[in-house]
Amino acid sequence: MTIKVIRGNPTPEELAAALAVVRARAATLTAAPSGTPPTTSAWSDPGRIAQHRVPHPSPSAWTRTYWPA
C-alpha cells in the first residue's frame, strides 16, 4: 500500500500520527472474523428515540414532543 501526501506539508510527527491511525484501522479490519456481522452503535438505533411514552395532552405537551430527554 502506498500513501501519498497530495496537499500540505505535514511535519514528520503529523505524518507518523496519521500513519499510526491508518495502520491501527487496517489491523482491526484484518483481525475481525469474516463471518460475524459488524456491530452497530446504539446511536444508530431508531428505537432509542421512542423509548419514552408520548406525553399526555396539555398546554405544555408540545415542548416534550421533539426529542425525549
N, C-alpha and C positions, 0 to 999 in steps of 0.2 A: 504494500500500500504506500502510495506517495502522497504526501501532504505538501501543498504549495501555498505560500502566503501571496495572495493576489493584491491586497490593498493594505497600506500602512507599513510601519516599520517597527515590529514588536521587539522588545528587549529580549535577551536570552531567557530571563526569568518568566516573562509573559508567555513566550513560546513553549517553555518547559511546562508551565501550568496548563496551557491549552492541550498540549500533547498528553499530559497525565490524565486529563478528563477524557479525552478520546480513547486512550488505551484502557482506562478503567471501564468505560462503557462497552468497548469491544469485548473485554474479558467477561463481563456479566452476561453478554448476549451469547457467547460461546459456551459458558458454563451452565446455562439453563438447559434442562432436559427438553428435547424437542416435542415430546408427547403431551406436555402439560399446557393448558391454555394460559395466556397471560393474565395476571391478577389485575383486577380493576380497582380503582380508588373509590372510597366512599363518597368523595366529592362528585363523582360522575353518576351516582345512583339517584334516579329521579324520585325514588321512594322516600328519601330523606326529607324532601320538601313537604310531603304530605303526611308527616308523622303526627302532626298536631291536629286536634279537632278543629272544625270550622267554627268560628265564633258565632254566638247567638245574635240575632238581630238586635241592635241597639244603636243609639246615636253615634257611638264611638267605634262601632264594629268595623267600619271601613278602614280604620288605621291599622288593624291587625290582619288584613287580608292580603297584603302584598308579599312579605316574606316572614315566615314564623321565626321568632327569636329564640 
